[in-house]
């Protein structure tokens, strides 16, 4: 009887939230910060090319990404319930989910997809950041090619950090700068709205519609990192709530 009580208490201790890790709100900030920058830059052009249907696509694609995040959160909870060894921190939670569902080959396939996606996204942001700074600092006479090397050198030390728990201030700063930029942009637009001329956009074509659809999907394509955020949370069962809060904030921001 005593041993049974001890085992039961031990199981309760394992399910209890950890002392360290991301809180519910900090995990939500990570979700918003990961996608806010690309969305703010890419979505205006996408909506202009898709017409009024672009707004509906933003809500639709955001809902799909939210549903994917919630499903991934439940999948990791199932892995923890069935395999005791995965209740500790795991550096590769998404491939682990794939392995437990379909075997080792699927683990390698998912790892390849994640690495390819993150590598491609990193290149896009590196080129985009270099182009923007190069335009703002054109008087400095620094070539666009050199700005790429400068940004790569600045960001390189951050690659040595382990998990989101180790660099949570970066998410807060990213979200704060994005929101600040949006507020400044809205204020400037409001100041010029009286003198603005009526702008006419061409009717959306099949090509522009699907190009816009791809851009909107790209803006919400952060699911590869969701299991990592969940794995760093104090209470991993709260991740679906973090996803919901994060995506509601994200769509509101857009």
Backbone as CSV, one residue per row, in Angstrom:
resi,resn,N_x,N_y,N_z,CA_x,CA_y,CA_z,C_x,C_y,C_z
1,UNK,0.830,-1.207,0.000,0.000,0.000,0.000,0.859,1.249,0.000
2,UNK,1.892,1.257,0.875,2.771,2.421,0.947,3.485,2.664,-0.369
3,UNK,3.951,1.561,-0.985,4.667,1.714,-2.249,3.749,2.259,-3.334
4,UNK,2.477,1.833,-3.301,1.537,2.333,-4.298,1.310,3.826,-4.128
5,UNK,1.209,4.253,-2.843,1.022,5.679,-2.574,2.228,6.469,-3.032
6,UNK,3.432,5.907,-2.778,4.653,6.588,-3.202,4.711,6.713,-4.714
7,UNK,4.332,5.628,-5.409,4.352,5.675,-6.864,3.369,6.711,-7.392
8,UNK,2.187,6.763,-6.726,1.184,7.721,-7.166,1.668,9.146,-6.936
9,UNK,2.269,9.376,-5.757,2.792,10.708,-5.464,3.926,11.068,-6.404
10,UNK,4.747,10.064,-6.729,5.859,10.314,-7.646,5.341,10.727,-9.016
11,UNK,4.266,10.078,-9.469,3.679,10.445,-10.749,3.123,11.848,-10.735
12,UNK,2.523,12.255,-9.567,1.999,13.604,-9.463,3.113,14.625,-9.510
13,UNK,4.265,14.279,-8.905,5.391,15.194,-8.928,5.915,15.376,-10.344
14,UNK,5.902,14.303,-11.127,6.409,14.398,-12.489,5.498,15.255,-13.361
15,UNK,4.194,15.227,-13.060,3.269,16.002,-13.865,3.211,17.464,-13.433
16,UNK,3.765,17.772,-12.254,3.724,19.140,-11.759,4.583,20.041,-12.627
17,UNK,4.225,21.331,-12.704,5.015,22.264,-13.502,6.444,22.359,-12.996
18,UNK,7.383,22.572,-13.882,8.783,22.704,-13.511,9.026,24.072,-12.902
19,UNK,10.108,24.178,-12.123,10.432,25.447,-11.489,10.948,26.472,-12.474
20,UNK,11.661,26.020,-13.508,12.228,26.925,-14.496,11.561,26.696,-15.847
21,UNK,11.615,27.726,-16.663,11.055,27.604,-18.002,10.228,28.816,-18.373
22,UNK,9.674,28.764,-19.566,8.865,29.867,-20.071,7.478,29.842,-19.444
23,UNK,6.980,31.013,-19.099,5.618,31.121,-18.609,4.647,31.080,-19.787
24,UNK,3.365,31.035,-19.471,2.342,31.027,-20.515,2.445,32.268,-21.392
25,UNK,2.602,33.422,-20.782,2.640,34.673,-21.536,3.941,34.826,-22.313
26,UNK,5.035,34.351,-21.737,6.305,34.451,-22.454,6.313,33.532,-23.674
27,UNK,5.699,32.363,-23.545,5.574,31.475,-24.707,4.705,32.118,-25.790
28,UNK,3.650,32.821,-25.373,2.811,33.534,-26.341,3.601,34.618,-27.057
29,UNK,4.464,35.311,-26.307,5.299,36.355,-26.912,6.243,35.749,-27.939
30,UNK,6.813,34.584,-27.635,7.688,33.913,-28.602,6.930,33.595,-29.892
31,UNK,5.698,33.119,-29.759,4.910,32.770,-30.940,4.632,34.009,-31.786
32,UNK,4.254,35.102,-31.125,3.969,36.341,-31.856,5.239,36.896,-32.485
33,UNK,6.326,36.927,-31.698,7.571,37.533,-32.178,8.152,36.778,-33.364
34,UNK,7.938,35.465,-33.401,8.509,34.681,-34.495,7.891,35.038,-35.844
35,UNK,6.597,35.375,-35.829,5.896,35.591,-37.094,5.555,37.047,-37.371
36,UNK,5.640,37.904,-36.363,5.180,39.288,-36.540,6.007,40.041,-37.572
37,UNK,7.323,39.894,-37.528,8.179,40.660,-38.433,7.927,40.357,-39.889
38,UNK,7.898,39.081,-40.232,7.670,38.705,-41.632,6.276,39.098,-42.087
39,UNK,5.297,38.991,-41.188,3.938,39.348,-41.559,3.772,40.823,-41.842
40,UNK,4.344,41.660,-40.985,4.225,43.107,-41.166,4.862,43.540,-42.479
41,UNK,5.962,42.900,-42.854,6.658,43.277,-44.084,5.975,42.739,-45.341
42,UNK,5.454,41.531,-45.260,4.977,40.854,-46.471,3.480,40.975,-46.716
43,UNK,2.676,41.059,-45.660,1.228,40.981,-45.838,0.599,42.177,-46.557
44,UNK,1.055,43.411,-46.346,0.415,44.522,-47.082,0.414,44.328,-48.599
45,UNK,1.545,43.909,-49.150,1.615,43.668,-50.585,0.736,42.485,-50.983
46,UNK,0.709,41.461,-50.139,-0.099,40.282,-50.442,-1.583,40.623,-50.462
47,UNK,-2.033,41.422,-49.494,-3.443,41.809,-49.453,-3.784,42.706,-50.638
48,UNK,-2.873,43.598,-51.009,-3.112,44.472,-52.161,-3.255,43.659,-53.446
49,UNK,-2.479,42.595,-53.580,-2.546,41.765,-54.789,-3.758,40.836,-54.795
50,UNK,-4.212,40.437,-53.608,-5.334,39.501,-53.528,-6.680,40.198,-53.416
51,UNK,-6.686,41.497,-53.124,-7.950,42.203,-52.947,-8.534,41.941,-51.564
52,UNK,-9.836,42.173,-51.444,-10.488,41.987,-50.146,-10.425,40.542,-49.670
53,UNK,-10.277,39.612,-50.587,-10.168,38.212,-50.167,-8.890,37.959,-49.377
54,UNK,-7.904,38.854,-49.504,-6.669,38.696,-48.743,-6.902,38.751,-47.249
55,UNK,-7.861,39.573,-46.806,-8.167,39.648,-45.374,-8.738,38.323,-44.891
56,UNK,-9.634,37.747,-45.695,-10.196,36.444,-45.331,-9.113,35.375,-45.307
57,UNK,-8.155,35.450,-46.230,-7.070,34.468,-46.254,-6.179,34.597,-45.026
58,UNK,-5.978,35.815,-44.526,-5.176,35.994,-43.317,-5.829,35.279,-42.143
59,UNK,-7.143,35.471,-41.998,-7.860,34.804,-40.907,-7.842,33.292,-41.103
60,UNK,-8.046,32.842,-42.345,-8.075,31.407,-42.635,-6.722,30.755,-42.370
61,UNK,-5.648,31.342,-42.905,-4.309,30.767,-42.722,-3.869,30.858,-41.266
62,UNK,-4.250,31.945,-40.594,-3.940,32.039,-39.172,-4.641,30.959,-38.375
63,UNK,-5.895,30.664,-38.736,-6.619,29.590,-38.058,-5.994,28.227,-38.307
64,UNK,-5.536,27.986,-39.540,-4.867,26.716,-39.845,-3.587,26.554,-39.032
65,UNK,-2.798,27.624,-38.968,-1.549,27.557,-38.212,-1.816,27.379,-36.725
66,UNK,-2.853,28.047,-36.215,-3.229,27.876,-34.805,-3.637,26.438,-34.529
67,UNK,-4.449,25.863,-35.411,-4.876,24.472,-35.237,-3.680,23.526,-35.259
68,UNK,-2.721,23.780,-36.153,-1.513,22.951,-36.214,-0.731,23.040,-34.910
69,UNK,-0.608,24.264,-34.369,0.120,24.428,-33.116,-0.542,23.697,-31.963
70,UNK,-1.873,23.777,-31.891,-2.596,23.078,-30.822,-2.428,21.569,-30.961
71,UNK,-2.518,21.058,-32.193,-2.341,19.614,-32.417,-0.934,19.164,-32.040
72,UNK,0.075,19.950,-32.389,1.447,19.603,-32.021,1.610,19.586,-30.508
73,UNK,0.964,20.542,-29.831,1.030,20.556,-28.371,0.430,19.306,-27.761
74,UNK,-0.711,18.876,-28.278,-1.335,17.646,-27.781,-0.475,16.425,-28.113
75,UNK,0.157,16.436,-29.284,1.018,15.307,-29.664,2.181,15.152,-28.691
76,UNK,2.804,16.281,-28.320,3.919,16.173,-27.386,3.443,15.722,-26.006
77,UNK,2.257,16.138,-25.595,1.711,15.679,-24.313,1.502,14.172,-24.332
78,UNK,1.077,13.631,-25.471,0.902,12.182,-25.597,2.250,11.472,-25.495
79,UNK,3.285,12.042,-26.144,4.624,11.447,-26.059,5.093,11.406,-24.612
80,UNK,4.870,12.470,-23.857,5.294,12.498,-22.457,4.542,11.475,-21.619
81,UNK,3.259,11.278,-21.922,2.464,10.323,-21.160,2.908,8.884,-21.407
82,UNK,3.304,8.577,-22.636,3.614,7.191,-22.995,5.086,6.838,-22.813
83,UNK,5.952,7.842,-22.804,7.389,7.587,-22.685,7.947,8.477,-21.574
84,UNK,8.247,7.859,-20.434,8.671,8.614,-19.255,9.938,9.426,-19.505
85,UNK,10.831,8.920,-20.349,12.105,9.592,-20.551,12.003,10.937,-21.244
86,UNK,10.853,11.239,-21.838,10.705,12.493,-22.578,10.055,13.594,-21.754
87,UNK,9.927,13.370,-20.445,9.386,14.430,-19.596,10.433,15.483,-19.277
88,UNK,11.689,15.147,-19.523,12.752,16.142,-19.375,12.865,16.950,-20.668
89,UNK,13.725,17.968,-20.636,13.884,18.829,-21.806,14.452,18.037,-22.985
90,UNK,13.887,18.270,-24.156,14.298,17.575,-25.374,14.672,18.613,-26.422
91,UNK,15.838,18.451,-27.033,16.308,19.432,-28.009,15.634,19.276,-29.373
92,UNK,15.055,18.120,-29.636,14.450,17.871,-30.953,13.036,17.308,-30.782
93,UNK,12.119,18.088,-30.236,10.778,17.553,-29.956,9.962,17.221,-31.205
94,UNK,10.053,18.058,-32.241,9.267,17.800,-33.456,9.690,16.488,-34.124
95,UNK,10.991,16.269,-34.375,11.394,14.967,-34.920,11.041,13.802,-34.003
96,UNK,11.059,14.036,-32.689,10.695,12.968,-31.760,9.238,12.566,-31.935
97,UNK,8.356,13.558,-32.103,6.944,13.257,-32.357,6.802,12.416,-33.624
98,UNK,7.533,12.795,-34.669,7.469,12.052,-35.932,7.981,10.627,-35.764
99,UNK,9.053,10.470,-34.975,9.620,9.134,-34.776,8.647,8.226,-34.041
100,UNK,8.006,8.740,-33.000,7.076,7.915,-32.233,5.816,7.591,-33.034
101,UNK,5.509,8.418,-34.020,4.310,8.176,-34.824,4.577,7.238,-35.999
102,UNK,5.743,7.420,-36.688,5.975,6.685,-37.935,7.348,6.036,-38.042
103,UNK,8.190,6.159,-37.023,9.471,5.485,-37.076,10.643,6.412,-37.363
104,UNK,11.832,5.812,-37.411,13.070,6.575,-37.551,13.158,7.313,-38.879
105,UNK,12.690,6.698,-39.954,12.764,7.354,-41.264,11.985,8.670,-41.272
106,UNK,10.824,8.673,-40.630,10.040,9.908,-40.575,10.734,10.958,-39.715
107,UNK,11.472,10.528,-38.704,12.239,11.482,-37.894,13.253,12.219,-38.768
108,UNK,13.975,11.456,-39.599,14.965,12.076,-40.483,14.297,12.990,-41.512
109,UNK,13.153,12.573,-42.018,12.451,13.382,-43.014,11.978,14.703,-42.410
110,UNK,11.398,14.646,-41.216,10.929,15.866,-40.548,12.107,16.768,-40.200
111,UNK,13.206,16.182,-39.746,14.399,16.983,-39.442,14.899,17.703,-40.688
112,UNK,14.898,16.997,-41.820,15.328,17.619,-43.077,14.403,18.773,-43.460
113,UNK,13.104,18.575,-43.325,12.142,19.630,-43.666,12.320,20.849,-42.767
114,UNK,12.503,20.617,-41.471,12.675,21.733,-40.534,13.956,22.496,-40.833
115,UNK,15.045,21.757,-41.029,16.329,22.417,-41.308,16.267,23.218,-42.604
116,UNK,15.636,22.651,-43.621,15.524,23.358,-44.902,14.686,24.624,-44.757
117,UNK,13.589,24.514,-44.023,12.713,25.672,-43.827,13.420,26.783,-43.071
118,UNK,14.034,26.438,-41.946,14.688,27.453,-41.123,15.889,28.063,-41.835
119,UNK,16.613,27.243,-42.596,17.749,27.769,-43.353,17.274,28.766,-44.412
120,UNK,16.207,28.400,-45.115,15.677,29.299,-46.137,15.130,30.588,-45.556
121,UNK,14.411,30.486,-44.444,13.867,31.683,-43.795,14.987,32.591,-43.309
122,UNK,16.044,31.992,-42.759,17.178,32.794,-42.285,17.817,33.573,-43.431
123,UNK,17.929,32.946,-44.592,18.502,33.634,-45.757,17.614,34.806,-46.179
124,UNK,16.297,34.581,-46.199,15.369,35.650,-46.584,15.508,36.846,-45.653
125,UNK,15.522,36.592,-44.348,15.613,37.695,-43.390,16.977,38.374,-43.435
126,UNK,18.017,37.605,-43.677,19.352,38.194,-43.771,19.440,39.133,-44.973
127,UNK,18.932,38.692,-46.110,18.942,39.537,-47.306,18.046,40.762,-47.131
128,UNK,16.875,40.543,-46.549,15.933,41.644,-46.377,16.467,42.692,-45.407
129,UNK,17.025,42.237,-44.285,17.580,43.177,-43.306,18.738,43.964,-43.896
130,UNK,19.585,43.286,-44.641,20.724,43.966,-45.261,20.262,45.001,-46.278
131,UNK,19.222,44.665,-47.031,18.706,45.601,-48.025,18.092,46.829,-47.364
132,UNK,17.332,46.626,-46.283,16.694,47.752,-45.597,17.726,48.678,-44.965
133,UNK,18.692,48.106,-44.262,19.718,48.935,-43.630,20.584,49.616,-44.684
134,UNK,20.861,48.899,-45.772,21.637,49.509,-46.848,20.943,50.716,-47.449
135,UNK,19.605,50.659,-47.544,18.850,51.799,-48.070,18.840,52.963,-47.090
136,UNK,18.695,52.654,-45.790,18.665,53.716,-44.782,20.031,54.368,-44.601
137,UNK,21.085,53.575,-44.718,22.441,54.088,-44.502,23.202,54.195,-45.815
138,UNK,22.507,54.616,-46.867,23.152,54.716,-48.181,24.286,55.733,-48.182
139,UNK,24.177,56.764,-47.332,25.212,57.808,-47.290,26.530,57.292,-46.729
140,UNK,26.491,56.152,-46.053,27.725,55.593,-45.488,28.608,54.968,-46.558
141,UNK,28.043,54.664,-47.695,28.820,54.102,-48.787,29.176,52.638,-48.627
142,UNK,28.439,51.925,-47.761,28.703,50.495,-47.556,27.834,49.688,-48.508
143,UNK,28.440,48.781,-49.232,27.726,47.983,-50.216,26.740,47.025,-49.547
144,UNK,25.695,46.687,-50.291,24.705,45.715,-49.821,25.358,44.379,-49.462
145,UNK,26.340,43.981,-50.239,27.029,42.707,-49.989,27.754,42.719,-48.644
146,UNK,28.335,43.870,-48.289,29.033,43.962,-47.011,28.055,43.975,-45.838
147,UNK,26.875,44.565,-46.046,25.880,44.551,-44.978,25.467,43.124,-44.641
148,UNK,25.425,42.257,-45.640,25.104,40.847,-45.378,26.136,40.236,-44.440
149,UNK,27.412,40.496,-44.702,28.473,39.963,-43.846,28.414,40.567,-42.448
150,UNK,28.095,41.853,-42.361,28.014,42.514,-41.054,26.890,41.908,-40.220
151,UNK,25.721,41.748,-40.821,24.600,41.160,-40.093,24.891,39.715,-39.699
152,UNK,25.514,38.967,-40.587,25.860,37.580,-40.267,26.815,37.517,-39.081
153,UNK,27.786,38.434,-39.023,28.742,38.458,-37.913,28.067,38.846,-36.605
154,UNK,27.105,39.775,-36.673,26.403,40.208,-35.460,25.506,39.100,-34.919
155,UNK,24.834,38.389,-35.807,23.898,37.347,-35.387,24.574,36.025,-35.059
156,UNK,25.786,35.843,-35.531,26.475,34.559,-35.353,26.603,34.138,-33.888
157,UNK,26.985,35.020,-32.944,27.101,34.570,-31.546,25.791,34.066,-30.956
158,UNK,24.654,34.570,-31.451,23.371,34.117,-30.923,23.107,32.650,-31.241
159,UNK,23.782,32.131,-32.254,23.585,30.735,-32.632,24.109,29.766,-31.573
160,UNK,24.945,30.254,-30.657,25.507,29.387,-29.625,24.566,29.223,-28.435
161,UNK,23.491,30.010,-28.385,22.519,29.851,-27.313,21.722,28.572,-27.536
162,UNK,21.298,27.956,-26.441,20.690,26.638,-26.530,19.249,26.637,-26.996
163,UNK,18.325,26.997,-26.116,16.898,26.919,-26.398,16.252,28.278,-26.140
164,UNK,14.982,28.458,-26.514,14.318,29.749,-26.287,14.404,30.245,-24.850
165,UNK,14.466,29.336,-23.908,14.585,29.739,-22.502,15.849,30.552,-22.252
166,UNK,16.888,30.345,-23.071,18.167,31.026,-22.873,18.194,32.425,-23.480
167,UNK,17.311,32.713,-24.431,17.360,34.032,-25.069,15.967,34.661,-25.173
168,UNK,15.174,34.511,-24.101,13.832,35.077,-24.111,13.805,36.598,-24.282
169,UNK,14.846,37.361,-23.828,14.784,38.810,-24.084,14.716,39.153,-25.568
170,UNK,15.280,38.300,-26.423,15.236,38.567,-27.862,13.800,38.584,-28.372
171,UNK,12.957,37.694,-27.849,11.556,37.665,-28.272,10.830,38.928,-27.828
172,UNK,11.102,39.369,-26.607,10.459,40.588,-26.098,10.878,41.799,-26.928
173,UNK,12.173,41.888,-27.231,12.679,43.012,-28.031,12.089,42.973,-29.444
174,UNK,12.032,41.780,-30.033,11.485,41.648,-31.392,10.032,42.092,-31.448
175,UNK,9.240,41.666,-30.468,7.832,42.058,-30.446,7.684,43.555,-30.205
176,UNK,8.487,44.093,-29.281,8.398,45.520,-28.962,8.751,46.386,-30.168
177,UNK,9.807,46.016,-30.886,10.203,46.804,-32.056,9.167,46.718,-33.172
178,UNK,8.570,45.542,-33.354,7.550,45.395,-34.394,6.313,46.223,-34.074
179,UNK,5.856,46.146,-32.824,4.682,46.929,-32.424,4.973,48.421,-32.529
180,UNK,6.174,48.832,-32.119,6.549,50.248,-32.219,6.533,50.719,-33.666
181,UNK,7.083,49.902,-34.563,7.083,50.258,-35.983,5.664,50.377,-36.528
182,UNK,4.781,49.477,-36.115,3.390,49.538,-36.576,2.695,50.800,-36.081
183,UNK,2.926,51.148,-34.817,2.306,52.353,-34.253,2.799,53.600,-34.983
184,UNK,4.107,53.683,-35.207,4.664,54.837,-35.925,4.089,54.924,-37.335
185,UNK,3.980,53.779,-37.996,3.443,53.756,-39.362,1.994,54.224,-39.392
186,UNK,1.195,53.755,-38.444,-0.218,54.151,-38.395,-0.353,55.648,-38.134
187,UNK,0.471,56.179,-37.226,0.427,57.615,-36.923,0.789,58.440,-38.156
188,UNK,1.835,58.032,-38.867,2.246,58.769,-40.064,1.191,58.699,-41.165
189,UNK,0.566,57.538,-41.315,-0.502,57.409,-42.315,-1.682,58.303,-41.948
190,UNK,-2.027,58.346,-40.651,-3.142,59.188,-40.206,-2.865,60.665,-40.456
191,UNK,-1.610,61.068,-40.326,-1.267,62.471,-40.562,-1.371,62.850,-42.036
192,UNK,-1.141,61.895,-42.922,-1.140,62.182,-44.354,-2.446,61.822,-45.047
193,UNK,-3.407,61.292,-44.297,-4.608,60.762,-44.944,-5.445,61.859,-45.589
194,UNK,-5.388,63.081,-45.047,-6.194,64.174,-45.602,-5.708,64.576,-46.990
195,UNK,-4.415,64.503,-47.216,-3.838,64.920,-48.497,-3.610,63.758,-49.455
196,UNK,-3.990,62.560,-49.048,-3.714,61.380,-49.876,-4.671,61.310,-51.062
197,UNK,-4.152,60.851,-52.169,-4.969,60.662,-53.358,-5.564,59.252,-53.357
198,UNK,-6.659,59.105,-54.060,-7.292,57.796,-54.154,-6.401,56.850,-54.953
199,UNK,-6.121,55.709,-54.366,-5.244,54.726,-55.000,-6.096,53.609,-55.585
200,UNK,-5.852,53.283,-56.806,-6.578,52.191,-57.462,-5.641,51.012,-57.671
201,UNK,-6.130,49.836,-57.335,-5.349,48.609,-57.498,-5.958,47.773,-58.622
202,UNK,-5.134,47.103,-59.397,-5.672,46.238,-60.454,-6.461,45.080,-59.866
203,UNK,-7.414,44.603,-60.627,-8.220,43.466,-60.172,-7.328,42.238,-59.993
204,UNK,-7.533,41.477,-58.913,-6.697,40.292,-58.679,-6.839,39.273,-59.805
205,UNK,-5.726,38.723,-60.207,-5.723,37.648,-61.194,-5.484,36.323,-60.480
206,UNK,-5.598,35.248,-61.218,-5.348,33.931,-60.624,-3.909,33.842,-60.125
207,UNK,-2.985,34.378,-60.912,-1.574,34.339,-60.527,-1.313,35.159,-59.274
208,UNK,-1.818,36.399,-59.235,-1.578,37.250,-58.073,-2.251,36.689,-56.824
209,UNK,-3.411,36.047,-57.001,-4.116,35.469,-55.858,-3.295,34.369,-55.207
210,UNK,-2.781,33.456,-56.014,-2.036,32.332,-55.443,-0.656,32.756,-54.947
211,UNK,-0.060,33.771,-55.575,1.187,34.309,-55.032,0.943,34.948,-53.667
212,UNK,-0.170,35.637,-53.527,-0.530,36.230,-52.240,-0.811,35.148,-51.206
213,UNK,-1.471,34.093,-51.648,-1.767,32.976,-50.743,-0.479,32.364,-50.197
214,UNK,0.517,32.187,-51.065,1.801,31.658,-50.620,2.502,32.592,-49.652
215,UNK,2.414,33.902,-49.905,3.036,34.875,-49.005,2.376,34.862,-47.637
216,UNK,1.051,34.766,-47.616,0.328,34.736,-46.343,0.655,33.464,-45.574
217,UNK,0.743,32.339,-46.270,1.141,31.094,-45.601,2.546,31.215,-45.021
218,UNK,3.444,31.860,-45.758,4.806,32.065,-45.267,4.803,32.889,-43.984
219,UNK,3.921,33.888,-43.916,3.865,34.743,-42.734,3.438,33.970,-41.490
220,UNK,2.664,32.910,-41.664,2.207,32.113,-40.525,2.973,30.791,-40.405
221,UNK,4.107,30.680,-41.074,4.812,29.399,-41.104,5.808,29.211,-39.983
222,UNK,5.355,29.298,-38.755,6.278,29.137,-37.635,6.106,27.851,-36.860
223,UNK,5.338,26.918,-37.414,5.018,25.702,-36.665,6.241,24.855,-36.345
224,UNK,7.308,24.991,-37.117,8.500,24.170,-36.876,9.100,24.428,-35.500
225,UNK,8.886,25.625,-34.961,9.473,25.974,-33.662,8.510,25.775,-32.499
226,UNK,7.250,25.499,-32.776,6.271,25.405,-31.700,6.602,24.333,-30.661
227,UNK,6.957,23.098,-31.073,7.294,22.098,-30.054,8.484,22.500,-29.187
228,UNK,9.418,23.270,-29.760,10.559,23.740,-28.971,10.104,24.733,-27.917
229,UNK,9.192,25.639,-28.274,8.650,26.571,-27.287,7.937,25.811,-26.174
230,UNK,7.134,24.832,-26.555,6.409,24.052,-25.563,7.362,23.310,-24.642
231,UNK,8.437,22.778,-25.203,9.379,21.996,-24.415,10.088,22.832,-23.359
232,UNK,10.157,24.136,-23.566,10.817,25.024,-22.613,9.856,25.648,-21.613
233,UNK,8.571,25.324,-21.691,7.592,25.920,-20.785,7.632,25.267,-19.408
234,UNK,7.259,26.047,-18.397,7.145,25.489,-17.049,6.045,24.429,-17.005
235,UNK,4.902,24.758,-17.557,3.774,23.829,-17.624,3.447,23.593,-19.096
236,UNK,3.905,22.478,-19.622,3.770,22.228,-21.056,2.329,22.010,-21.489
237,UNK,1.471,21.644,-20.556,0.065,21.439,-20.912,-0.636,22.754,-21.249
238,UNK,-0.004,23.878,-20.918,-0.598,25.188,-21.189,-0.280,25.703,-22.596
239,UNK,0.451,24.911,-23.378,0.861,25.404,-24.691,-0.315,25.708,-25.621
240,UNK,-1.380,24.904,-25.672,-2.521,25.291,-26.518,-3.074,26.672,-26.173
241,UNK,-3.086,27.017,-24.889,-3.534,28.357,-24.501,-2.557,29.413,-25.006
242,UNK,-1.257,29.110,-24.899,-0.250,30.051,-25.395,-0.424,30.272,-26.893
243,UNK,-0.710,29.200,-27.632,-0.958,29.318,-29.076,-2.164,30.210,-29.351
244,UNK,-3.236,29.985,-28.613,-4.457,30.760,-28.830,-4.222,32.239,-28.570
245,UNK,-3.604,32.556,-27.431,-3.323,33.960,-27.111,-2.374,34.574,-28.141
246,UNK,-1.366,33.797,-28.529,-0.392,34.307,-29.476,-1.003,34.620,-30.831
247,UNK,-1.831,33.715,-31.347,-2.400,33.932,-32.677,-3.483,35.002,-32.673
248,UNK,-4.229,35.122,-31.586,-5.191,36.218,-31.500,-4.471,37.562,-31.538
249,UNK,-3.362,37.645,-30.820,-2.563,38.875,-30.842,-1.959,39.104,-32.220
250,UNK,-1.531,38.011,-32.853,-0.897,38.115,-34.170,-1.874,38.632,-35.225
251,UNK,-3.049,38.050,-35.270,-4.043,38.472,-36.259,-4.499,39.902,-35.984
252,UNK,-4.647,40.256,-34.702,-5.000,41.636,-34.352,-3.927,42.606,-34.819
253,UNK,-2.673,42.212,-34.649,-1.565,43.065,-35.078,-1.563,43.255,-36.591
254,UNK,-1.839,42.174,-37.327,-1.868,42.265,-38.788,-3.037,43.126,-39.255
